[in-house]
Amino acid sequence: MKVVRMNHLKSNSGGKTAAFFDIQTDDGIIIKGFRIVNGSNGLFISAPDEKGKDGKYYETVTLPKEMKNDLEKLALEEYNKTKG
């Protein structure tokens, strides 16, 4: 798995989203729309989601916990490396 795009957002944009990124699996599948979010306990990743008819947001990609932890480490390393 690797990060194929990292799009940093300006810190004065007012939201908690710090960046958007896409990943490519080892099988070549690209999943777009992951986010790096600046939360109260620091940066974390958020999977792509969409708003349901009830107004709540639901993740459209669900990863096993171990895979999500590995992806978070990989994405945050790439984020810090490309932060500029």
N, CA, C and O atoms as CSV, one atom per row, in Angstrom:
chain,resi,resn,atom,element,x,y,z
A,1,MET,N,N,0.853,-1.170,0.000
A,1,MET,CA,C,0.000,0.000,0.000
A,1,MET,C,C,0.900,1.236,0.000
A,1,MET,O,O,1.912,1.286,0.699
A,2,LYS,N,N,0.507,2.233,-0.804
A,2,LYS,CA,C,1.288,3.459,-0.840
A,2,LYS,C,C,0.379,4.661,-1.088
A,2,LYS,O,O,-0.706,4.537,-1.656
A,3,VAL,N,N,0.849,5.818,-0.651
A,3,VAL,CA,C,0.139,7.075,-0.876
A,3,VAL,C,C,0.508,7.566,-2.264
A,3,VAL,O,O,1.689,7.738,-2.564
A,4,VAL,N,N,-0.494,7.798,-3.126
A,4,VAL,CA,C,-0.208,8.230,-4.488
A,4,VAL,C,C,-0.494,9.710,-4.709
A,4,VAL,O,O,-0.082,10.271,-5.724
A,5,ARG,N,N,-1.194,10.352,-3.771
A,5,ARG,CA,C,-1.447,11.792,-3.872
A,5,ARG,C,C,-1.640,12.341,-2.475
A,5,ARG,O,O,-2.332,11.738,-1.654
A,6,MET,N,N,-1.025,13.491,-2.199
A,6,MET,CA,C,-1.196,14.179,-0.921
A,6,MET,C,C,-1.460,15.641,-1.246
A,6,MET,O,O,-0.588,16.329,-1.777
A,7,ASN,N,N,-2.659,16.118,-0.930
A,7,ASN,CA,C,-3.052,17.489,-1.238
A,7,ASN,C,C,-3.256,18.242,0.080
A,7,ASN,O,O,-4.282,18.085,0.742
A,8,HIS,N,N,-2.266,19.060,0.451
A,8,HIS,CA,C,-2.337,19.835,1.694
A,8,HIS,C,C,-3.325,20.986,1.542
A,8,HIS,O,O,-3.415,21.605,0.483
A,9,LEU,N,N,-4.063,21.265,2.613
A,9,LEU,CA,C,-4.951,22.415,2.631
A,9,LEU,C,C,-4.301,23.523,3.452
A,9,LEU,O,O,-3.524,23.248,4.367
A,10,LYS,N,N,-4.612,24.748,3.132
A,10,LYS,CA,C,-4.060,25.871,3.892
A,10,LYS,C,C,-4.619,25.852,5.300
A,10,LYS,O,O,-5.797,25.560,5.508
A,11,SER,N,N,-3.773,26.164,6.262
A,11,SER,CA,C,-4.179,26.092,7.670
A,11,SER,C,C,-5.222,27.140,8.030
A,11,SER,O,O,-5.899,27.004,9.050
A,12,ASN,N,N,-5.367,28.176,7.219
A,12,ASN,CA,C,-6.356,29.214,7.525
A,12,ASN,C,C,-7.702,28.947,6.864
A,12,ASN,O,O,-8.548,29.839,6.801
A,13,SER,N,N,-7.909,27.719,6.368
A,13,SER,CA,C,-9.166,27.405,5.685
A,13,SER,C,C,-10.333,27.253,6.664
A,13,SER,O,O,-11.486,27.181,6.239
A,14,GLY,N,N,-10.053,27.205,7.952
A,14,GLY,CA,C,-11.111,27.185,8.958
A,14,GLY,C,C,-11.591,25.809,9.374
A,14,GLY,O,O,-12.185,25.675,10.444
A,15,GLY,N,N,-11.358,24.781,8.572
A,15,GLY,CA,C,-11.813,23.437,8.919
A,15,GLY,C,C,-10.735,22.646,9.627
A,15,GLY,O,O,-9.613,23.116,9.814
A,16,LYS,N,N,-11.096,21.440,10.016
A,16,LYS,CA,C,-10.149,20.570,10.705
A,16,LYS,C,C,-9.374,19.682,9.740
A,16,LYS,O,O,-8.393,19.054,10.137
A,17,THR,N,N,-9.797,19.619,8.472
A,17,THR,CA,C,-9.100,18.795,7.496
A,17,THR,C,C,-7.777,19.453,7.119
A,17,THR,O,O,-7.747,20.599,6.671
A,18,ALA,N,N,-6.680,18.709,7.306
A,18,ALA,CA,C,-5.346,19.232,6.993
A,18,ALA,C,C,-4.912,18.854,5.582
A,18,ALA,O,O,-4.149,19.587,4.953
A,19,ALA,N,N,-5.395,17.708,5.075
A,19,ALA,CA,C,-4.998,17.255,3.744
A,19,ALA,C,C,-5.949,16.162,3.261
A,19,ALA,O,O,-6.617,15.493,4.050
A,20,PHE,N,N,-5.986,16.007,1.950
A,20,PHE,CA,C,-6.661,14.879,1.311
A,20,PHE,C,C,-5.578,14.006,0.707
A,20,PHE,O,O,-4.549,14.512,0.259
A,21,PHE,N,N,-5.802,12.681,0.690
A,21,PHE,CA,C,-4.837,11.807,0.033
A,21,PHE,C,C,-5.530,10.583,-0.535
A,21,PHE,O,O,-6.612,10.193,-0.097
A,22,ASP,N,N,-4.868,9.984,-1.533
A,22,ASP,CA,C,-5.348,8.769,-2.170
A,22,ASP,C,C,-4.311,7.682,-1.928
A,22,ASP,O,O,-3.120,7.962,-1.788
A,23,ILE,N,N,-4.779,6.442,-1.880
A,23,ILE,CA,C,-3.854,5.321,-1.694
A,23,ILE,C,C,-3.980,4.355,-2.855
A,23,ILE,O,O,-4.997,4.309,-3.547
A,24,GLN,N,N,-2.925,3.588,-3.048
A,24,GLN,CA,C,-2.946,2.501,-4.012
A,24,GLN,C,C,-2.599,1.222,-3.269
A,24,GLN,O,O,-1.585,1.152,-2.574
A,25,THR,N,N,-3.449,0.209,-3.420
A,25,THR,CA,C,-3.195,-1.065,-2.758
A,25,THR,C,C,-2.097,-1.824,-3.509
A,25,THR,O,O,-1.707,-1.441,-4.612
A,26,ASP,N,N,-1.615,-2.885,-2.908
A,26,ASP,CA,C,-0.596,-3.719,-3.548
A,26,ASP,C,C,-1.132,-4.372,-4.825
A,26,ASP,O,O,-0.354,-4.789,-5.683
A,27,ASP,N,N,-2.458,-4.460,-4.950
A,27,ASP,CA,C,-3.085,-5.028,-6.148
A,27,ASP,C,C,-3.329,-3.978,-7.227
A,27,ASP,O,O,-3.854,-4.298,-8.294
A,28,GLY,N,N,-2.951,-2.722,-6.961
A,28,GLY,CA,C,-3.102,-1.662,-7.957
A,28,GLY,C,C,-4.411,-0.904,-7.888
A,28,GLY,O,O,-4.674,-0.058,-8.742
A,29,ILE,N,N,-5.245,-1.186,-6.887
A,29,ILE,CA,C,-6.524,-0.488,-6.738
A,29,ILE,C,C,-6.277,0.853,-6.062
A,29,ILE,O,O,-5.630,0.918,-5.017
A,30,ILE,N,N,-6.796,1.926,-6.663
A,30,ILE,CA,C,-6.643,3.261,-6.086
A,30,ILE,C,C,-7.940,3.640,-5.373
A,30,ILE,O,O,-9.027,3.548,-5.942
A,31,ILE,N,N,-7.804,4.066,-4.122
A,31,ILE,CA,C,-8.950,4.511,-3.325
A,31,ILE,C,C,-8.728,5.983,-3.027
A,31,ILE,O,O,-7.726,6.361,-2.419
A,32,LYS,N,N,-9.674,6.810,-3.461
A,32,LYS,CA,C,-9.541,8.256,-3.330
A,32,LYS,C,C,-10.396,8.784,-2.188
A,32,LYS,O,O,-11.416,8.199,-1.825
A,33,GLY,N,N,-9.951,9.909,-1.633
A,33,GLY,CA,C,-10.792,10.623,-0.687
A,33,GLY,C,C,-10.487,10.441,0.784
A,33,GLY,O,O,-11.293,10.841,1.624
A,34,PHE,N,N,-9.352,9.851,1.127
A,34,PHE,CA,C,-8.965,9.799,2.535
A,34,PHE,C,C,-8.590,11.211,2.984
A,34,PHE,O,O,-8.183,12.040,2.170
A,35,ARG,N,N,-8.730,11.477,4.276
A,35,ARG,CA,C,-8.392,12.797,4.808
A,35,ARG,C,C,-7.465,12.654,6.009
A,35,ARG,O,O,-7.504,11.659,6.732
A,36,ILE,N,N,-6.631,13.671,6.202
A,36,ILE,CA,C,-5.882,13.812,7.449
A,36,ILE,C,C,-6.569,14.933,8.202
A,36,ILE,O,O,-6.715,16.045,7.695
A,37,VAL,N,N,-6.990,14.624,9.418
A,37,VAL,CA,C,-7.783,15.547,10.220
A,37,VAL,C,C,-6.980,15.981,11.444
A,37,VAL,O,O,-6.303,15.170,12.075
A,38,ASN,N,N,-7.064,17.252,11.764
A,38,ASN,CA,C,-6.401,17.799,12.945
A,38,ASN,C,C,-7.413,17.784,14.088
A,38,ASN,O,O,-8.226,18.700,14.217
A,39,GLY,N,N,-7.360,16.745,14.912
A,39,GLY,CA,C,-8.295,16.594,16.023
A,39,GLY,C,C,-7.719,17.113,17.328
A,39,GLY,O,O,-6.592,17.609,17.361
A,40,SER,N,N,-8.477,17.002,18.384
A,40,SER,CA,C,-8.045,17.500,19.696
A,40,SER,C,C,-6.844,16.724,20.238
A,40,SER,O,O,-6.096,17.247,21.065
A,41,ASN,N,N,-6.652,15.482,19.782
A,41,ASN,CA,C,-5.509,14.667,20.220
A,41,ASN,C,C,-4.433,14.558,19.144
A,41,ASN,O,O,-3.597,13.657,19.202
A,42,GLY,N,N,-4.440,15.454,18.170
A,42,GLY,CA,C,-3.435,15.427,17.111
A,42,GLY,C,C,-4.012,14.959,15.792
A,42,GLY,O,O,-5.228,14.853,15.629
A,43,LEU,N,N,-3.121,14.679,14.850
A,43,LEU,CA,C,-3.529,14.281,13.508
A,43,LEU,C,C,-3.951,12.817,13.468
A,43,LEU,O,O,-3.369,11.971,14.148
A,44,PHE,N,N,-4.978,12.529,12.656
A,44,PHE,CA,C,-5.410,11.159,12.415
A,44,PHE,C,C,-6.009,11.090,11.017
A,44,PHE,O,O,-6.289,12.122,10.407
A,45,ILE,N,N,-6.206,9.873,10.507
A,45,ILE,CA,C,-6.796,9.736,9.177
A,45,ILE,C,C,-8.282,9.428,9.287
A,45,ILE,O,O,-8.755,8.857,10.269
A,46,SER,N,N,-8.996,9.825,8.247
A,46,SER,CA,C,-10.416,9.555,8.148
A,46,SER,C,C,-10.676,8.947,6.774
A,46,SER,O,O,-10.199,9.459,5.762
A,47,ALA,N,N,-11.430,7.858,6.744
A,47,ALA,CA,C,-11.741,7.181,5.492
A,47,ALA,C,C,-12.758,8.005,4.690
A,47,ALA,O,O,-13.466,8.842,5.251
A,48,PRO,N,N,-12.825,7.763,3.384
A,48,PRO,CA,C,-13.838,8.449,2.572
A,48,PRO,C,C,-15.229,8.179,3.144
A,48,PRO,O,O,-15.512,7.081,3.623
A,49,ASP,N,N,-16.082,9.186,3.086
A,49,ASP,CA,C,-17.438,9.018,3.611
A,49,ASP,C,C,-18.435,9.764,2.744
A,49,ASP,O,O,-18.067,10.564,1.884
A,50,GLU,N,N,-19.706,9.484,2.990
A,50,GLU,CA,C,-20.774,10.195,2.290
A,50,GLU,C,C,-21.934,10.409,3.250
A,50,GLU,O,O,-22.128,9.659,4.206
A,51,LYS,N,N,-22.692,11.448,2.967
A,51,LYS,CA,C,-23.809,11.816,3.827
A,51,LYS,C,C,-25.030,10.973,3.479
A,51,LYS,O,O,-25.431,10.885,2.319
A,52,GLY,N,N,-25.610,10.359,4.501
A,52,GLY,CA,C,-26.807,9.554,4.299
A,52,GLY,C,C,-28.058,10.413,4.311
A,52,GLY,O,O,-27.995,11.610,4.594
A,53,LYS,N,N,-29.178,9.811,4.006
A,53,LYS,CA,C,-30.453,10.529,3.982
A,53,LYS,C,C,-30.841,11.064,5.351
A,53,LYS,O,O,-31.639,11.995,5.460
A,54,ASP,N,N,-30.269,10.467,6.401
A,54,ASP,CA,C,-30.566,10.908,7.759
A,54,ASP,C,C,-29.666,12.064,8.209
A,54,ASP,O,O,-29.769,12.525,9.346
A,55,GLY,N,N,-28.775,12.537,7.307
A,55,GLY,CA,C,-27.903,13.657,7.626
A,55,GLY,C,C,-26.596,13.266,8.293
A,55,GLY,O,O,-25.736,14.120,8.510
A,56,LYS,N,N,-26.427,11.976,8.627
A,56,LYS,CA,C,-25.185,11.501,9.240
A,56,LYS,C,C,-24.217,11.071,8.142
A,56,LYS,O,O,-24.621,10.748,7.025
A,57,TYR,N,N,-22.916,11.073,8.489
A,57,TYR,CA,C,-21.894,10.638,7.540
A,57,TYR,C,C,-21.512,9.196,7.806
A,57,TYR,O,O,-21.369,8.780,8.955
A,58,TYR,N,N,-21.346,8.430,6.723
A,58,TYR,CA,C,-20.994,7.020,6.809
A,58,TYR,C,C,-19.771,6.749,5.960
A,58,TYR,O,O,-19.689,7.205,4.819
A,59,GLU,N,N,-18.804,5.998,6.520
A,59,GLU,CA,C,-17.598,5.647,5.781
A,59,GLU,C,C,-17.963,4.742,4.607
A,59,GLU,O,O,-18.766,3.820,4.746
A,60,THR,N,N,-17.363,5.018,3.452
A,60,THR,CA,C,-17.599,4.188,2.269
A,60,THR,C,C,-16.513,3.133,2.097
A,60,THR,O,O,-16.646,2.229,1.273
A,61,VAL,N,N,-15.439,3.249,2.874
A,61,VAL,CA,C,-14.354,2.269,2.870
A,61,VAL,C,C,-14.089,1.881,4.316
A,61,VAL,O,O,-13.846,2.741,5.163
A,62,THR,N,N,-14.137,0.594,4.592
A,62,THR,CA,C,-13.873,0.110,5.942
A,62,THR,C,C,-12.606,-0.744,5.907
A,62,THR,O,O,-12.504,-1.704,5.144
A,63,LEU,N,N,-11.653,-0.372,6.745
A,63,LEU,CA,C,-10.383,-1.089,6.804
A,63,LEU,C,C,-10.264,-1.826,8.132
A,63,LEU,O,O,-10.745,-1.338,9.154
A,64,PRO,N,N,-9.625,-3.000,8.130
A,64,PRO,CA,C,-9.330,-3.668,9.394
A,64,PRO,C,C,-8.436,-2.766,10.243
A,64,PRO,O,O,-7.661,-1.972,9.709
A,65,LYS,N,N,-8.547,-2.889,11.554
A,65,LYS,CA,C,-7.831,-1.999,12.474
A,65,LYS,C,C,-6.323,-1.967,12.205
A,65,LYS,O,O,-5.727,-0.891,12.168
A,66,GLU,N,N,-5.706,-3.132,12.018
A,66,GLU,CA,C,-4.261,-3.190,11.791
A,66,GLU,C,C,-3.887,-2.460,10.490
A,66,GLU,O,O,-2.893,-1.736,10.442
A,67,MET,N,N,-4.688,-2.658,9.446
A,67,MET,CA,C,-4.420,-1.992,8.170
A,67,MET,C,C,-4.604,-0.480,8.301
A,67,MET,O,O,-3.835,0.293,7.729
A,68,LYS,N,N,-5.613,-0.063,9.045
A,68,LYS,CA,C,-5.839,1.370,9.242
A,68,LYS,C,C,-4.677,1.992,10.019
A,68,LYS,O,O,-4.246,3.101,9.704
A,69,ASN,N,N,-4.170,1.285,11.028
A,69,ASN,CA,C,-3.019,1.784,11.784
A,69,ASN,C,C,-1.794,1.930,10.892
A,69,ASN,O,O,-1.077,2.927,10.976
A,70,ASP,N,N,-1.549,0.924,10.027
A,70,ASP,CA,C,-0.423,0.982,9.100
A,70,ASP,C,C,-0.591,2.143,8.120
A,70,ASP,O,O,0.366,2.863,7.832
A,71,LEU,N,N,-1.814,2.321,7.608
A,71,LEU,CA,C,-2.087,3.407,6.666
A,71,LEU,C,C,-1.923,4.761,7.343
A,71,LEU,O,O,-1.390,5.694,6.740
A,72,GLU,N,N,-2.371,4.878,8.579
A,72,GLU,CA,C,-2.242,6.142,9.302
A,72,GLU,C,C,-0.761,6.511,9.467
A,72,GLU,O,O,-0.377,7.661,9.253
A,73,LYS,N,N,0.059,5.537,9.846
A,73,LYS,CA,C,1.493,5.787,10.001
A,73,LYS,C,C,2.106,6.222,8.669
A,73,LYS,O,O,2.858,7.196,8.617
A,74,LEU,N,N,1.788,5.506,7.605
A,74,LEU,CA,C,2.302,5.808,6.273
A,74,LEU,C,C,1.858,7.196,5.810
A,74,LEU,O,O,2.671,7.974,5.312
A,75,ALA,N,N,0.578,7.504,5.972
A,75,ALA,CA,C,0.025,8.781,5.515
A,75,ALA,C,C,0.596,9.958,6.304
A,75,ALA,O,O,0.912,10.996,5.723
A,76,LEU,N,N,0.731,9.806,7.614
A,76,LEU,CA,C,1.268,10.905,8.420
A,76,LEU,C,C,2.748,11.148,8.120
A,76,LEU,O,O,3.209,12.289,8.144
A,77,GLU,N,N,3.491,10.076,7.837
A,77,GLU,CA,C,4.892,10.243,7.426
A,77,GLU,C,C,4.965,11.027,6.125
A,77,GLU,O,O,5.768,11.951,5.996
A,78,GLU,N,N,4.126,10.660,5.157
A,78,GLU,CA,C,4.102,11.353,3.862
A,78,GLU,C,C,3.637,12.796,4.029
A,78,GLU,O,O,4.174,13.700,3.389
A,79,TYR,N,N,2.656,13.011,4.875
A,79,TYR,CA,C,2.143,14.356,5.140
A,79,TYR,C,C,3.255,15.256,5.698
A,79,TYR,O,O,3.449,16.376,5.225
A,80,ASN,N,N,3.971,14.762,6.694
A,80,ASN,CA,C,5.050,15.544,7.311
A,80,ASN,C,C,6.218,15.756,6.351
A,80,ASN,O,O,6.868,16.801,6.382
A,81,LYS,N,N,6.481,14.773,5.505
A,81,LYS,CA,C,7.577,14.875,4.547
A,81,LYS,C,C,7.282,15.917,3.462
A,81,LYS,O,O,8.186,16.618,3.009
A,82,THR,N,N,6.020,16.015,3.051
A,82,THR,CA,C,5.643,16.908,1.948
A,82,THR,C,C,5.032,18.224,2.429
A,82,THR,O,O,4.604,19.046,1.619
A,83,LYS,N,N,4.992,18.415,3.713
A,83,LYS,CA,C,4.313,19.586,4.295
A,83,LYS,C,C,4.891,20.905,3.795
A,83,LYS,O,O,4.148,21.850,3.533
A,84,GLY,N,N,6.186,20.971,3.665
A,84,GLY,CA,C,6.846,22.158,3.116
A,84,GLY,C,C,6.745,23.309,3.937
A,84,GLY,O,O,7.261,24.368,3.582
